[in-house]
Amino acid sequence: MRFERTLEILMVHAQGEIGNVIVGGAPEIPGATILDKMNHINEVDDSLRRFVCFEPRANVAMTVNLLLPPCRPDADAAFIVLQPDRAHPMSGSNCICVVTALLETGRVPMVEPETVVRLDTAAGLITVRARCRDGRCLSVSLDNVPAFVQQLDAPVVTPKWGTIRADIAFGGVFYAQVDVDQVGLKITPDHARKLAEAGIEIKALLAEQVKVAHPEIPSLNEIAYVMFRDTQPDGSVTTCTTLKPGRVDRSPCGTGSSANLAVLHARGKLKVGETRTSQSIIGGTFLAEAIGETTVGGRPAVLPRITGQAWIFGRQELRISPEDPFKAGFALSDTWGPQVGEL
C-alpha cells in the first residue's frame, strides 16, 4: 500500500463528548495567527476538516481538535476546533481534552500537583490549570476569554413555537440560550433528537433575525450554537447545546456555560466568586465560576472559569491514500439528519 501522509490522533472524551486530538502529521496551515489559520480552513481549504470529520473516518457525534504550535510567545500550544459544519475558535470541553492530551503524553511537561498551560486560540489566550497526580490529569480548570451579553430576551419569530425569547451571549463563540420549556421539550435522552432538530431550526431563523459581531474580533460574527437550558431550584442548570448538522452536545458545554454566566451576571443573579454547576443531557457535570469582571468593547463582561475532566481512551492512525475515492469524506442524512445538504 502507498500512503502520502499519516495523521496521529489521540482519542479523548470530556464527560462523554468526544474531542479527539490530532497530535502529528497534519499539514501546515497558512496564517500569522491562529485566527488566520482558522479562517483559512473555513474560507480557503477545508480538506483536512472534511477528511477527519466526515465518514468513513468519523461520525456525527464527535469533534477533532487540530493541535498547532502557538503563534504568540506567551502560549505553550494552540488548537483549532474542527467540526462537521466548520472550524470553530474555542470550545470548553475540547480545551479540556486538548490539555489532557498535552500533559498525559508529555508534550507539555506535567508538574504535580498543578500544571499551568497557556493555549493560543482564535478567540484569544486561554490559561488552564490542571490538577495532576501520578501522571494523570484529575481535573482541568480553564480561564476562558471574557463572556458578555449582546442581547437579553431577543425575540425570535418561529413558525412552530410562535415568538420565543433567546439570550444572545458570547462565551468563546456566540450562543442563543433558550429556556427549553418554550419549545415544549425536556433535556432528557429521549428528547435528544427533537432537541437537535429544534436547535438547528432556531439557528437558521436566528441567522435571518439576529445579527452579532464581536466588538474586538469582527470575523466572529455568527451565532454558532443554540443552547437549551433548564434552571434548577438550587441554581444549577441543565444544558443541551445543539450542533449542526443535527446533534446534541454530550458534555455540559464549557463555552455555553461561560455564556450562561454572563447572562446570569447581566440579570443580577450571579456575583463574582459564585459558582454554578452545569449538567449535561447524560448527567455529566462542569463547574462554572465567575472569577472577575471586565469589559469587552465597552460591554460589561465576566471572566469565566470552567472545571471538568477528560479521559484518553485510545489512539488512532489515519492514513491518507491518493487512491482513496472518499478523501473528502461524505455525509448521509440517515445519521446526519436533513441538514446534510448544507455541509
RAFEN-V632910 format. One record per helix or strand of 3 or more residues. SS is the DSSP state (~ for helix, > for strand). FROM is the first residue (numbers start at 1). TO is the last residue. If there is no record, write none. Layout:
# RAFEN-V632910
ss: <SS:SS>
from: <FROM:FROM>
to: <TO:TO>
This chain:
# RAFEN-V632910
ss: <>:>:~:~:>:>:~:>:>:>:>:>:>:~:~:>:>:~:>:>:>:>:~:~>
from: <5:17:34:47:62:77:92:114:124:136:147:162:174:180:189:223:237:254:275:285:299:310:333:338>
to: <14:24:43:53:68:82:104:121:133:143:158:170:179:183:209:231:243:266:279:296:308:320:336:342>
